Amino acid sequence: MGVSGSDSHGRTGLTPRQQKWFASVKASLERDTGRSMDEWVEIARSCPETKPKAQVGWLHENYGLGVNRAAQILSAAFRSRGSWDDDPDKLRARLWTDRDAAAIFQAVEKLALALPDTIVGQRKAFTAFSHEFQFASIKPVKGGKAILGLALTPDADSRLQEPKNEGWSERLKSKLLLESPHQVDASVAALLKAARDRS
């Protein structure tokens, strides 16, 4: 049965492997930089930028931090403001406001949760489904539609296309445009299972 959970940092829907990776980023931060997370949080809060992407750039330019470390620091620094680490239910409600797109999402989620040990992770711009790794993600698009990303190459099905700057895991090598919940049928279930089996 599918599950959803959160780690000690408030991130939701992470697999044990993903949680271990985030913990390793934090553990290596002090060793590699000579500053603790608390010190980095104070530095981040002094950043003159207000948008997350600009804050990441500021940390990189001024302190040489990579994207992953900068994101983790910003998450800790601005969690209370909801800038980086927000309540998953609120994120989900904000993302799936369109009734038609939400109906597609619910149909896909039902199929994904029917697969063993599926973890649902809510992100700002998409909802992710993981097993050991992320195997699918879905996000709404204009017109009450949704795009489903899959950890399959486009040649797995004639309906699949290559993703372009979708903002989700690089493991998702193809996407499928869904225009109605009626399209979320046995063939989509088979694609989700194939993607999950590869993950």
HUDAZI-V24465 format. One line per field, one symbol per residue. ss: DSSP state (H for helix, E for strand, L for the rest). psi: psi as a letter, one per 20 degrees, with the letter a starting at -180 (. if undefined). burial: + if it has 9 or more other ideal C-beta (glycine too) atoms within 8 Angstrom, else -. A space follows every 10 residues. Layout:
# HUDAZI-V24465
ss = ???
psi = ???
burial = ???
This chain:
# HUDAZI-V24465
ss = LLELLELLLL LELLLHHHHH HHHHHHHHHH HHHLLLHHHH HHHHHLLLLL LHHHHHHHHH HHHLLLHHHH HHHHHHHHHH HLLLLLLHHH HHHHHLLLHH HHHHHHHHHH HHHLLLLLEE EELLLLEEEE LLLEEEEEEE ELLLEEEEEE LLLHHHLLLL ELLLLLLLLL LLLEEEEELL HHHLLHHHHH HHHHHHHLL
psi = qqrpaqaiji pqkprhgggg gghhgghigg ghijqrghgh ggghiipiqi pgghgggghg ghijqrgggg ggghghhjgh ijhhorphhg gghhglhpgg hhhgghgghg ggiiqpkppp pprgirpqpq dhrpiqqqqq rqjkrqppqq lqqhihpiiq rpqolhjaqi hoirqpppiq hhimahhhgh gggggghi.
burial = -+-+--+--- +++++--++- -+--++--++ --+---+--+ +-++--+--- ---+++++++ ----+---++ +++++++++- -+-++--+-+ ++--++---+ +++++++++- +++-+--+++ +++--+++++ +-++++++++ +---++++++ ++-+-++--+ +-+--+-++- ++++++++-- +-++---++- ++++++--+
